[in-house]
């Protein structure tokens, strides 16, 4: 199938998103942009959060990573499930009780403005790096299989995609994203489902044969029992639960959609349904990973590789675009586009929200008129798009040398750990802290954890830190905060 056809399908897909945005963003004011006027349907939010949570990293990197990690990523997914219920019963009630727009406003109420700005800063950094990594991966795949044919450089490709994202997000914000995310989730699930179907059809496999192949595969291992390994089962479950609490419950990007619903009950219903569906969809991606390598083995296909070995992030794209048939190839491209840009487009809106509320203090009565808010919001939104483009280029050419899912989780461990420590100190103690020192504490902990990741096996007799490093990061932040306690009355 020609690269021109793929290109045409991508353009048509973005035109559909722009049409949806034009319909939903009519007369959108700041309340619509930030919290969807508190009218978002819970079922659309739940379905749309799939593509927002999974992203292009899950779509490509999780199936590919099965080659080295088997199905042990499922341990992380079990941890996710636990984390969602912590959000439902602890964090959502807090956010609704305080009627928050930015969740980091809680830190201001509990500790002071430095804490609020610190929390928001770590969110901004983490989401920029995470979204940059996800976009770099997906745009890189499209570059390899489509845009290189037109001799279009990666930087120009990335610039055009960021520009397309701006066209359908800058005006409507959350009000638009609730609908575009649901639209994109549909194509994400279609892409992985058709890929599984294509493998099963070509290998003449029924459902029972699929289950048997996965169970008997060399990549079928679920539990890692070696405590010294980074993917030891308990480390993954603890890390998965904390990643969910941090990357969903303490993340403005994910919580802003939940706060756009009209009641706490609907927000809880959304998260509970989402948690079950999320586990099932991750099982589909991991199953696809096993089937990809089984398919390549049966067909005698050479997997994409370089001097360092198999390029796991390129396995799914290579097979889907070259071996599964024209229709499945188109579904893969649209699914990849949906997974990637659903997670990235909402980031632009929520980065703008966090910056406007936490740093520019849009929630201060009378500080800005509606017209001023609108103009500042648009400039901020465009500014973050430019910064995101620079991050993509930085990761592409200077950082990315490992499986992207590993890179994303490592960056999340370092940047979300301080948020866990801050919120834990606020929720589970009545201690007050010296607000002016909080930014320094929240920088020291990630630096320590970075060196633990790099040198832990040398310092601790072969013990390699895995996903549990986010717990260590949060604990260090919490302990250091205890050294800053003051007798000042609670805010």
N, C-alpha and C positions, 0 to 999 in steps of 0.2 A: 504494500500500500504506500502511496506517495506521501512524501513529507508535506506537499501542498494541501492534500486532503486533511491531514492532521491539523495543519495550521488553520484551515478554514473552519474546522469543527471547534477549535479553541476560541476563535473569534466569535462564532455563533453562540457559544456558551456564555461568553462575557456579555454579549449583547442582551441575552436573556436576563442576566443579573442586573444590567443597567435598566432594563425595562421594569423589573421588579422594584428596583430602588426608586425609580421615578414615580411609581404608583404609591409606594408606602411612605415616601418622604415629603409628600405634599403638606405644606403648612407646618413642617416640623420645627418646633421651637427647642429651647434648651432642655426642657423636661422630656420631650420626645427623644432627643439625641442621647441624653444621659440614662434615662430609665424607662423609655418607651411609654410615657404617660401612665405607667403602672397598669397597662392593659394587655400585656403579652400573654397569649394563650399558653398554658403550661405544657400541653402536648406538643406544640410546635417548638417550644424551647428545649424540651427533653430530646426530641428527635434531632434538632439542629445542633445540640451540644455534642452529638456523636462525631460529626466532622470537625467540630472545633477542638475536641479533646484528642482525637486520633491523629490528625494531621498527616502530611506527606511522609513524615518519619515512620509512623506506624504502617502506612500503606506500602512503603518500599523496604525500610530498614528492618522492621520486625520479622517479616517472612525471610529475608535474606540472612538475618542473624541466627536463624535456626541451624545453619551450617556449623557454627562454632559452639552455640549454647543450647542446642536441642530445644526442648520445650520448657526450659527452666524459666523463661520470661513469664510463664503462667503463674509462677510463684509471686511475681510482682503484681500480676493482675488480681490474685486473691487478696493481696494487701490493699489494692485499690478499693476493692469491695468493702473492706473494713473501714477504710478512710471515708467513704461516702456517707456511712451511717454516723460517723463522728460529726461530719458537716451538718447532717440533717438534725441531729438532736442537741448540738452545742452551738455551732456557729450561726446557722440560719436564724434561730430564735433571737440571738443577740443582735444581729443586723436589723431584723425587722422591728425589734423593740426600740432600737435607737433611731429608726427611720433614716438609715444612712444612704448616701449616694456613693461616696467613696468609702470603702470599708476601713481605710486607714484613718478616717476621722475618729474611729474608736480609740486609736492610740493617742490622739490629741486629748480626747476626753479623759482618758485614764492616766496619762503621764505628762503630756505637754506637746507643744508644736514641734519640737525637735524629734520626738518619737514618731509623730505623724509623718513628717517629711522623710525621716529615715526609712520607715516602712514603705512609703511610696517610692523612694529612690531605689530600693532593692527590687521592687516590682518592676519599675521602668527598665532597670539594667537586665533583670532576668528575662523579661518578656522580649526585649530587643534582641538579646543573644539567642533565646530560644526560637523566636520567629525567624531570625536571620538564618539559623541553622536549618530550619525546616524548609524555608524558601530556597536556600542555596541548593539543597538536595533535589528538590522537585524541579527547579529551573535548570539545574545541571543535567538531569535526565532528559528533559525536553530539548535542551541544547544539543545533547549528544545525538538524539534520534530524530530531531526535526530541524532545528535552526542552523546546525552546522551545514546542512545541505544547501542553505541559502547564503552561507558564508557570513552569517550575522554573528558578531562577537558576543560573548557571554554578558558583558557589561551592558550592551544595548538591549539584549533580551530582558535582563533583570529590570532595567529602567522602564521598558514598555509595560511589563507586568505590574510594577508598582504604580505606574500611571493609570492602568486599567482599574486597579483596586481603588484608587482615589475617586474615580468617576462614579462608583456606586456606593461609596461609604461616607464621603465627607459631609454630606448634607443630613441624611436621615439617622446616622448613628445606630443605636440599639434598635430603634423602631424598624429600621430596614433590615438589620442583621438577623433578627429573629426569623424573618421569612427567607432571606437568602441562604442562611445556614441550613434550614430545613430542606431547601431545594438542593443544596450541595450534598447533604447526607444521603439523599436518595441515590445520587450518582456514585458516591463512594461505595455504598453497599452493593450497587449493581456491578461495579468494577471487580470487586473481589469474588462475588458470587459467580459471575460469568467465567472468571478465570478458573475457579474450581470445576465448574461445569465443563469447560473446554478440556481440562486435563482428564476428567473422568470419561468424557466422550471418546477422546483419542486413544485412551488406554482400555476402553471398554469396561469401565468400572462402575458398579452399582454402589449404593450407599454403604452396604456392608463391606464391600471391597475397600472403600475409602477408609473406613474405621480400622479395618485389619491392617492396611498398609501403614497407617499412622502408628498404630500400636506396635507393630513389629519392626518399624524402621530403626535404623541406627541413630536417627535424630529424635526418637520418641521419648527420651528421658525427660521426666517432669521435675523430680526432686533431686537436688544436689545435697549430699550428706556430708561432704568434706568441709568442716568448719573453717579451714584455712583459706578456702576459695572465696573469691568475691561474690559468687552467686550461690553461696550456701543458703538453704531454703529459708531459714529464720531471718537472715539478713535481707533477703528479697521481700519477704512478707512485711517486716517492719519498715523497710525502706519504701515499699509500695504504699503502705498505709500513710506514712508521713509525706510522701510525694503527693498523694491525693489531697491530704489536708492542706499542704502548702500550695500546690499548683492549681487547686480548685478552690478550697475553702478560704485560703488567705490570698487569693489572686483576684485582683479587680476584674480581670478579663472574664473569668468564669462566673464570679458572683454578681456582676452587673446584670447579666441576663436573669438570674434568679430574683434579683431585687426589682426587676421590671414587671413582675407579676403582682396582681392586686392583693394577694393575701399570703400569709405565712403557710397556710394549709396547702395552697397551690404550689408554692415553692418546694415544700417537703414532698408532695406527690411527684413533682417533676424529678427531684433528685433520686427518689426511691426507684421509680421506673427506669430512669437513666442508668442507675447502678447495675441493674440486672441485664439490661440490653448491652451495656458496655462490656460486661464479662463475656457475653455470648459472641459479640463481634470480634473481640480479641482472640477468642478461641478459633474463630473462622480464619483470622489472619495467620495464626500459628499453624493451623492445619494446612493452610495453603502453603506455608513455608516448607513443611515436610513433603507435600505433594510435588512442589517444584523440583526438589532434588531427586525425588523418586522418578519423576517424569524425565529429567535429564539423564538419569542413569539408564532407564529402560530404552530411551531413544538414542543413547550413545552420543549425547550432545556435549560439546566443550563449553564449560562455564567461563564467563568473563574473568580474566585474571591479569595480574601484572607481576613484576618481579617479587612482590611480597606475598603473592598467593591469590586466592579467590577474592574478587571484588564483590562482596556479598550484597552491597547496595544496588548493584547492577543486574543481579540475577533475575529478579521478577520482571523488570522492564525488558531485558533482553529476550526472555522467553515469551512474554505477553505480546511483544511487538513483532517478533519474528516467527513464532511457532504456533500460536493459538488461533489464528484466523483473523480475518479483517474486522469482523464485528466486535470480537473480544478485544482486539487491539484498540479500536476506537473507544470502547467502554473503559479500558485501562487508562487511556489518556484523559478522558473526561473525569474518571474517578480520582486520578492523581491531581488534576487541576482542582477538583472539588475539595479534596482532603487538605491540600496545601493552602488554598486561598481562603477557605473558611476559617482556618485557625489564624491566618495572618491578617485578614481584613478586619476581623473583630479586634485584633490587637491595636490597630491604629485608632479605633474609636475609644478603646478603654485606656490606652496610654494618654490620649487627649483628655479623657475624663479625670484620670488620676492627677495629671499635671494641673488642669484647670481648678480642680477642687482643693487639692492638697498644697499646691504651691502658689497659685494665683488667687485662691480663696473665693471662688465663685459663689460659694454658699453663704458668704457674709451678706446680710441684708443691705441693700442699697449701694453696694460697692460698685456694681456695674449695671448699666441698662441692658435690656434684652438685645438691642442692636450691638452694643459693645461686646456682649458675651458671644454673639453669633460671629462677629468679625474675628475676635481673638481665637475662638474655637476653630474656625476654618484655617487660620494661619498656623495654629499649633498642630492641627491634623496634617497639613502639608509638610510642616517641619519634621514631624516624626516619620513621615514617609521617606523623606530625604535621608534621615539618619538610618532608617532601616535598610535602605539601599546600600549605604556605606558599610553597614555591618555585614550584609550579604557578601559584598566584594572582599571584605577583610577575611571572613571565614573561608571563602572559596580559595583564596590565593595564599593565605598565611597560616591558617589554623587546622583545617579539616584534613586529618590523615588517618582517621579511625572510623569505625562504624558510627554513623550519625546518631543512632539511638543512644550509644554509649556517651557520645559527646554531649548530647542534650541533657541526659541524666546527671552527668558530672557537673555541668554548669548549673543545673537546678539545685543540686546538693549544696553548692557553694553560696548561691544567692538567696535561696529560700530558707536556709537554716536559721539565719537571724530573725526572720519573720516568725518562725515557729517559737523561738526563744522569747521574743517580745510578746506575742499573743498569749503564750503559756503563762508568763509572769503576770500579765494583766488579768487573765481569766481565773487562775488557780491560786493566786496569792492576794493579800490585801496590802502588800508592801508598796511603798512609794519609792521612786528612784530619782536620782539627780538627772534631770532631763538633758542637761547640756552635754553630759558624757555619753549618752546613748549612741550617737553616731560613731564614736571611736570604738566602743565595745563591739558594735555590729560590723565593723571592718576587721577587727583583730581576729574574731572567731573564724571567718572564712579563710583568712591567710594561714592560720594554724592548720585548718583542715586540708588546704591545698597541699601542704608539705606532708601531711599524713597520707594522702592519696599517693603522692610520688614516692615516699620513702618508708611507708609503714611496714613493708615486708622486711626491710633492713633493720628497723628499730624494734620490731616485735616478733622476732624469731620466725619469719616467714608468713606472718599473718597479713593478708592483703585486704584492705578496706574496700567494701563494695557499696551498695546502696544505703547501708546503715550509717554512712558518713554524714548523712543529713541529720540523723539523730544526734550524733556527736556534735555537729555544728550547732544545733539548737540547744543542747545541754550546756555547751561552753558559753553560749550567749546568756543563757539563763543564770549560770553560776556567776559569771562576771557582773551581771546586773545586780545580783544579791550583794555584791561588794559596794554598790552605789546607793544602797537604801538610805532613806532620809525619813525624818519624823514629820515632814510636811504633810498636812491633811490631804486625803484623796480628792482629786479633782471631780 
